[in-house]
Amino acid sequence: MNKVAESDLSTRLTECWPRHRCMSGACPSCGRAIQRYFVAEAQKLLVAEATNTKIVSLVLDHQYPRGDLGKSPTIQTLQQRAKDVLGNSGVDFALGGVDLSFNEDRDEHRFEEHWAPQLWFVLPSHNLEQWIKALRKAYPSSSAVPRPVKVLNWDGDPAALAYALKTNFVRRVSITTTNKKNRVTRKIRNTRAQRLRAIERTELYRFLHNSGLSSRFFLLGCRVTRTNDGFSITRVRNSQISGLAQRSQLGPQNPLERAQR
């Protein structure tokens, strides 16, 4: 993985313009373009599936202290365990993205502050009970992550697809408040999203740049393929799900060449 100096990355992002994109994984403009591309491609695939669809939020069991994000495995490696769990549970199609947040417990200090990778993806509800059970077994709750697996109904809103590749990364701060009901006072745990500090933003941007623009795609049973019009995300039938990610990575060119048109 090629490393980049902070000053070089800043210059590259500053010089990013329409028709002259920097193609950096840390670039908000390029990130929003590839986000739009993903939403358009995902909608076409989901319409073709014509089935009830679920949204899954999955917090991965990897935590990295501030300063150690660059020492973490690649984003593709972080995804692979979840793909294996889903594939072994009869899931042959899912697509979404990877998010990263910096998590803190302000009041009770139940966990050390850390970077936390999260998957957000949609998939058909076939074998629902089987894959939910498998995910919850593979990713148990902890003091840092009380609910690592959340499953929601998808109503067709494309905003849910865009969320998978959002470009506004945050600091998730756990706080403790009190609630008084029927003369009983009890503690309630809440999470507030706050802006990343400069030191965290710099670390994250360097990690995303070194990871690559397309690395945040989470694709199971589908892959990015070159077409006459550029690139499309296409369904893969009867494929070996494990290892598909290695065959679906983009080269120096990517969907942005189409998204910019």
C-alpha positions, 0 to 999 in steps of 0.5 A, a space after each residue: 500500500 503506497 503511503 502519502 504525506 499529509 501535505 501531498 494529500 492536501 494538495 491532491 484534494 485541493 486540485 480535484 476539479 470536474 473532469 480532472 478528478 483526483 480519484 482519492 478515497 479521501 476526497 469528498 467530491 469523488 466520494 459523492 460521485 461514486 456514492 451516486 453511481 452506487 445508488 443508481 446501480 444498486 437500485 437496478 439490481 434490487 428491482 431485478 431481485 423483486 423481493 422483500 429487502 432488509 437493511 443490515 447495520 453490522 459493527 465489526 469486532 475490530 477496534 483500533 485506538 487513535 493512531 493505529 488505524 493505519 495498522 489495521 487490515 485492509 478494508 477488503 479483509 475486514 469485510 471478508 468474515 461477514 461475507 463468509 458468515 452470510 455465504 455459509 447462511 445461504 445468502 448469495 447476494 448483498 451490497 452496501 458499503 463500509 463506514 468508519 466512526 471514532 467512538 468514545 464513552 464520555 461519562 462512564 468510560 466503559 471502553 477506550 476510545 477507538 475507531 470502529 468499522 461498520 458495514 451497512 448493506 441491503 439483502 433479500 430476506 431469504 433465510 432471514 432467521 438463519 443469517 440473523 442468527 449466524 451474524 449475532 453469533 459471529 458478532 456478539 454484544 460487548 460494552 463498547 457495542 451493545 447492539 452490533 447487529 441491527 436489521 431494518 425493513 427497507 421501504 425503497 428509499 434510495 437514501 438508505 443506499 446512499 448511507 452505505 457510502 456516506 462521506 460525512 464521518 463522525 465521532 460517536 460519543 456515548 453519554 449517560 442521562 437520567 429519566 424519571 418515570 413513575 417516581 423511578 429514576 433510571 440511567 439511559 445510555 445515548 449516543 450523539 454524533 459530533 464532528 471529528 477532531 482535526 487529528 482524527 480527520 487527518 488519520 482517517 483521510 490518510 487511511 481512506 486514501 491509501 485504501 483506494 476509492 472503491 475499497 468501501 464497496 461491500 459486494 456479495 454475489 455481484 461485482 463491478 464489471 467493465 461495459 461499453 458505457 463504462 462500469 456496472 455492478 452486475 449480478 454473479 450467479 453460481 459463483 464462489 462467494 468467498 474470494 469474490 471481492 478479490 476479483 471485483 476490485 477496480 483498476 486505475 479507472 473506475 466508475 467515476 469516469 462515468 459518474 462525471 459525465 
